[in-house]
């Protein structure tokens, strides 16, 4: 199977390139080789490579910057998936597109989880762009999979866990404030890649939720990770109101992987189990990167 992985330099894209190449012909690409915000660029690249499957990991994920970078974020998050879907349909390719919990408003009381058939209602420009991207994928490509994930972390790139570790190691005496009233599940990009690999061997189409099992707050997740790393820290919980940001974030980002479970192909374990494995395999690398 020939698979083109777009956004290959990011967290999920890097894991996809590494894992999916074991049994497939994978081609990783990113800017400037392909610009998904340009229909001409998308058409030229995909007509050249002619993949069986396109995995779109590319997105404008700077959530707060989306509130001011309106045109750029919309171009990447909404128009890009449309161009990919149109090209995939023309080529007869399958399109796997990565979306987000931000398509929901988060008003369900935790620990109630969102399922795939719940009505989206995004609160931020990032969420609105990603929802428009979902709708375009569903409209223009029949053989599509839309995977909504949340709270992604990886050994590659930037993420919440790496930021917390760097802050703690850089100033051990500083007391950090971490939000304790937003709920979700830290999701390891490697496990998500394993889930994508299982989906590739199925004929599933449509929207699927794809996050770790169980849930926590950002504060609880940070404490668990730092404890697993064996790092001393000073941290206190705070409310969202105490830590204002330009973009409105959902208070509840808990997603239930109902479609994958019903199909019998869900791969996810608890977020704590994945954190333990992540730390066991990457602790020294994480420490060295945070101290550099």
VENTA-V512968 format. One line per field, one symbol per residue. phi: phi as a letter, one per 30 degrees, with the letter a starting at -180 (. if undefined). burial: I if it has 9 or more other C-alpha atoms within 8 Angstrom, else O. A space follows every 10 residues. Layout:
BEGIN
phi: ???
burial: ???
END
This chain:
BEGIN
phi: .cbccciddd ededdddddd ddbbdcbcba ecdbcddcdd dddddddddh ddbccccdac cdeddedcdd ddddeddcde eddddddddd dicdccccbb dddcdidddd cdcdcdcddd adcbdedddd dddedddddc bdcbbcccba hdbadcicae dddddddddd adddddcbdb bccabebddd dddddeddde cccdbjdbdb bddiaacedd dddddddddi cdabbbdbce ddbdbecdcd dbcdccdddd dddibdcdcd dddddeddde cbeddddddd dd
burial: OIIIIIIIOI IIIIIIIOII IOOIOIIIII OOOIIIIIIO IIIOIIOOOO IIIIIIIIOI OOIIOIIOOI OOIIIIIIII IIIIIIIIIO OOIIIIIIII IIIIIIOOOO OOIIIIOOOO OIIIIIIIII IIIIOIIIOI IOIIIIIIII OIIIOOOOIO IIIIIIIIIO OIOOOOOIII IIIIIIIIII IIIIIOIIIO OOOOOOIIII IIIOIIIIII IIOIIIIIOO OOIIOIIIII OOOOOOIOOI IIIIIIIIII IOOOIIOIOI IOOIIIOIIO OIIOOIIOOI OO
END
